[in-house]
Structure formats: C-alpha cells, structure tokens
Amino acid sequence: MNNCTGCNDQLTGKYCVNCGRPAITKRIDAHYILHEIEHVLHFEKGILFTIKELLLRPGQSIREFLSHERAKLVKPVLFIVICSLIYTLTTHFFHMEDGYISFKGAEVSKTSLIFSWIQNHYGYANIIMGVFISLWLKLFFKKSGYNFFEILILLCFSIGMGMLILSLFVLLEGITKLGLMQIGGVLMIIYYCWAFGQFFNRQKLSSYLIAFCAYVLGVVTFSLAILFLGFLAELF
C-alpha cells in the first residue's frame, strides 16, 4: 500500500481517511488553471459573490463567516490582497498615485518620506491602518463578545470593499477627467461605518456613530504612530 504524503497514513482508496488528502495529486495544466479561475469568479462562492454579499449585507455576511459559513466567501486576507492589488493597478494605470489623500512636505525629513510612501502606496497602508481601527472597535464594542482577531476579519472584508469603491471612482475620474476621488473617499468612510454598525448592532443608531468614532480615532492613532516612527528615525 502507498502512504499519504500528508500524514503518512496508509491509503485504502482515492482519498486518505485520516486527513482527506487525495491519493494522487493531479498535475497543474490548462484545465487546472481554468478551474481555479472559475472557482474564484464563481457567483455562488467566489469573489463576485463575496462582493455582492458585502455590498448588500456586510454585517450579517461577516457574522455568518465567523460563526459557521466559511465556504462561500473568499478568505479575508486573500480578499483584501486582491482588492488592494486592483486599487494599486487602477491608480497606476490612470496615474493617480496620490489617491484621495495628499501630503505635501519637504522630502528631507524621515517623517515626510514615510507619509510620501503612504500616499503612493495607500492600498497597502490602508491594511496597516485597519489594525489601529480594529483596536478601537474592540475597545468600544468589548461587550459584543468578539475578540480582536475576529474584528480584524471584519476590517479585512470592509477595507477590501473600500479599496474597490475607490477603484471605481479612480476609473470614473480617469474616464471623465472630473475630480471624483474625494467623493469616493467619503463613500468609502460611509460604507465603513455602515458595515461596522451593522456587524455589531444594526438596530441601534449609536452603533453607527460609535463605528464612525472608532474609524476617526484609528486614522488619528495611525497618523500619530507614523509621526512617532519618523521621530525615532530622525533620532537614531
């Protein structure tokens, strides 16, 4: 008998009874690539389904993902990476690396260099900023029972959608030549507050207001952390 390549248990069929790994790993070919693309784009389990669910009912969808239904939505880390990549490619294609924020300062200081990097790589910086927002959400909604990592999953899905909203307005601004990025930024913040409030308690108006405060404080503490990092860089 052959042994499983994963757990080294003896194989008695097409799949390992211990870990479920297939007895024969198929080679990667054109059919495999097409199948993976169909899986990602599938309307019932792929990226398009995830976008639809997060657009129509973000709070409920993420709660279901955390509690029991984790097969339909794209994994949160993969989702935010894909969305950030779409945003980065869109801004570079239309030469709008500044995004909806802009920082002007002397290029000689370490702090200005860090802020310049954030301005030119906002998709990636937004992921880091999500950690700070998660800390404030955890503090404000500590009675909800969700731990920090579960709230971080909420941020991954929400920030991913925020990147898609900004990407849409980058596309519209690139086509129409109108200044639409600021509108996209406002809509992104509104979506965040709506998604956060719906996730914790959609029936209370205070949930949405507290979510907005958590977002603002997350952005402020993220900026202060950058200033402190720049200060340390200048000092040492």
TORMAR-260200 format. One record per residue (C-alpha): residue number from 1; z, x, y. Coordinates in nm, 2 decimals. Layout:
BEGIN
NUM,Z,X,Y
...
This chain:
BEGIN
1,0.00,0.00,0.00
2,-0.06,0.10,0.36
3,0.22,0.12,0.61
4,0.24,-0.04,0.95
5,0.15,0.21,1.23
6,0.42,0.04,1.45
7,0.73,0.01,1.24
8,0.62,0.19,0.92
9,0.70,-0.12,0.71
10,0.47,-0.19,0.41
11,0.17,-0.41,0.47
12,0.10,-0.70,0.24
13,-0.16,-0.89,0.45
14,-0.36,-0.87,0.76
15,-0.05,-0.85,0.98
16,0.28,-0.68,0.95
17,0.55,-0.93,0.85
18,0.81,-0.73,1.04
19,0.66,-0.66,1.39
20,0.34,-0.87,1.38
21,0.10,-0.57,1.44
22,-0.24,-0.62,1.28
23,-0.31,-0.41,0.97
24,-0.64,-0.29,1.11
25,-0.68,-0.21,1.48
26,-1.03,-0.31,1.59
27,-1.24,-0.06,1.78
28,-1.30,-0.11,2.15
29,-1.66,-0.23,2.20
30,-1.86,-0.46,2.43
31,-1.72,-0.77,2.26
32,-1.36,-0.65,2.31
33,-1.42,-0.58,2.68
34,-1.58,-0.93,2.73
35,-1.29,-1.09,2.55
36,-1.04,-0.92,2.78
37,-1.23,-1.02,3.09
38,-1.24,-1.39,2.97
39,-0.87,-1.37,2.89
40,-0.79,-1.25,3.25
41,-1.01,-1.51,3.41
42,-0.93,-1.80,3.18
43,-0.85,-2.11,3.38
44,-0.56,-2.21,3.14
45,-0.39,-1.88,3.10
46,-0.55,-1.62,3.33
47,-0.55,-1.50,3.69
48,-0.72,-1.81,3.82
49,-0.47,-2.04,3.65
50,-0.19,-1.83,3.80
51,-0.33,-1.85,4.15
52,-0.37,-2.23,4.11
53,-0.01,-2.28,3.99
54,0.14,-2.05,4.26
55,-0.06,-2.22,4.53
56,0.03,-2.58,4.43
57,0.38,-2.55,4.29
58,0.51,-2.19,4.32
59,0.88,-2.26,4.28
60,0.85,-2.47,3.97
61,0.59,-2.24,3.81
62,0.81,-1.93,3.86
63,1.12,-2.10,3.73
64,0.93,-2.21,3.42
65,0.81,-1.85,3.38
66,1.17,-1.72,3.39
67,1.31,-1.99,3.16
68,1.06,-2.03,2.88
69,0.69,-2.04,2.97
70,0.57,-1.68,3.00
71,0.24,-1.70,2.82
72,0.03,-1.89,3.08
73,0.09,-1.69,3.40
74,-0.03,-1.33,3.44
75,0.26,-1.09,3.42
76,0.42,-1.05,3.77
77,0.37,-0.67,3.80
78,0.01,-0.69,3.69
79,-0.05,-0.99,3.93
80,0.09,-0.81,4.24
81,-0.11,-0.49,4.15
82,-0.43,-0.69,4.11
83,-0.37,-0.88,4.44
84,-0.28,-0.57,4.63
85,-0.59,-0.40,4.50
86,-0.81,-0.69,4.62
87,-0.64,-0.67,4.96
88,-0.70,-0.30,4.98
89,-1.06,-0.32,4.88
90,-1.13,-0.60,5.12
91,-0.97,-0.43,5.42
92,-1.16,-0.11,5.34
93,-1.49,-0.29,5.29
94,-1.46,-0.46,5.63
95,-1.29,-0.15,5.80
96,-0.97,-0.34,5.88
97,-0.71,-0.10,5.75
98,-0.47,-0.20,6.03
99,-0.42,-0.53,5.87
100,-0.23,-0.79,6.07
101,0.02,-0.54,6.20
102,-0.05,-0.24,6.42
103,0.16,0.06,6.50
104,0.07,0.30,6.79
105,0.26,0.62,6.83
106,0.25,0.99,6.86
107,0.12,1.15,6.54
108,0.35,1.44,6.57
109,0.68,1.27,6.45
110,0.76,1.21,6.09
111,0.86,0.85,6.16
112,0.52,0.77,6.32
113,0.34,0.93,6.02
114,0.54,0.71,5.78
115,0.46,0.40,5.99
116,0.10,0.50,6.00
117,0.09,0.52,5.62
118,0.24,0.17,5.60
119,-0.02,0.04,5.85
120,-0.31,0.19,5.64
121,-0.16,0.10,5.30
122,0.00,-0.23,5.38
123,-0.07,-0.37,5.03
124,0.15,-0.11,4.87
125,0.41,-0.10,5.14
126,0.45,-0.48,5.10
127,0.56,-0.43,4.74
128,0.84,-0.19,4.86
129,0.94,-0.44,5.13
130,0.97,-0.70,4.86
131,1.27,-0.51,4.72
132,1.46,-0.55,5.06
133,1.37,-0.92,5.08
134,1.50,-0.97,4.72
135,1.83,-0.82,4.81
136,1.88,-1.07,5.10
137,1.77,-1.36,4.88
138,2.02,-1.25,4.62
139,2.29,-1.24,4.88
140,2.20,-1.58,5.04
141,2.14,-1.76,4.71
142,2.40,-1.59,4.50
143,2.52,-1.93,4.37
144,2.18,-2.01,4.22
145,2.26,-1.80,3.91
146,1.95,-1.59,3.93
147,2.00,-1.21,3.90
148,1.83,-0.95,4.12
149,1.55,-0.88,3.87
150,1.46,-1.25,3.83
151,1.44,-1.28,4.21
152,1.23,-0.97,4.21
153,0.99,-1.15,3.98
154,0.98,-1.43,4.24
155,0.88,-1.17,4.50
156,0.61,-1.02,4.29
157,0.44,-1.35,4.25
158,0.49,-1.46,4.61
159,0.38,-1.13,4.76
160,0.08,-1.13,4.54
161,-0.02,-1.46,4.68
162,0.05,-1.33,5.03
163,-0.20,-1.05,4.97
164,-0.46,-1.30,4.86
165,-0.41,-1.51,5.17
166,-0.45,-1.20,5.39
167,-0.76,-1.10,5.19
168,-0.91,-1.44,5.26
169,-0.86,-1.40,5.63
170,-1.00,-1.05,5.62
171,-1.31,-1.19,5.46
172,-1.34,-1.46,5.72
173,-1.28,-1.22,6.01
174,-1.53,-0.98,5.86
175,-1.79,-1.26,5.84
176,-1.72,-1.44,6.17
177,-1.61,-1.14,6.38
178,-1.32,-1.36,6.51
179,-0.96,-1.24,6.53
180,-0.82,-1.43,6.23
181,-0.58,-1.18,6.08
182,-0.29,-1.29,6.29
183,-0.34,-1.64,6.16
184,-0.34,-1.51,5.81
185,-0.02,-1.33,5.87
186,0.15,-1.64,6.00
187,0.03,-1.85,5.70
188,0.15,-1.58,5.47
189,0.50,-1.60,5.61
190,0.49,-1.98,5.59
191,0.39,-1.95,5.22
192,0.68,-1.71,5.15
193,0.93,-1.95,5.30
194,0.78,-2.24,5.12
195,0.78,-2.06,4.78
196,1.13,-1.92,4.82
197,1.28,-2.25,4.93
198,1.10,-2.44,4.66
199,1.22,-2.19,4.40
200,1.59,-2.22,4.49
201,1.62,-2.59,4.60
202,1.31,-2.77,4.72
203,1.51,-3.08,4.82
204,1.72,-2.91,5.09
205,1.57,-2.81,5.42
206,1.83,-2.54,5.45
207,1.68,-2.36,5.16
208,1.35,-2.30,5.35
209,1.54,-2.19,5.67
210,1.76,-1.95,5.47
211,1.45,-1.82,5.30
212,1.29,-1.75,5.64
213,1.61,-1.56,5.75
214,1.60,-1.36,5.43
215,1.24,-1.27,5.49
216,1.31,-1.16,5.85
217,1.61,-0.96,5.75
218,1.42,-0.80,5.47
219,1.15,-0.69,5.71
220,1.41,-0.56,5.96
221,1.61,-0.36,5.70
222,1.28,-0.22,5.56
223,1.19,-0.10,5.90
224,1.53,0.05,5.96
225,1.51,0.23,5.63
226,1.18,0.38,5.74
227,1.33,0.49,6.07
228,1.62,0.64,5.88
229,1.38,0.82,5.63
230,1.19,0.95,5.93
231,1.51,1.07,6.09
232,1.61,1.26,5.77
233,1.26,1.41,5.75
234,1.29,1.53,6.11
235,1.64,1.66,6.05
236,1.56,1.86,5.74
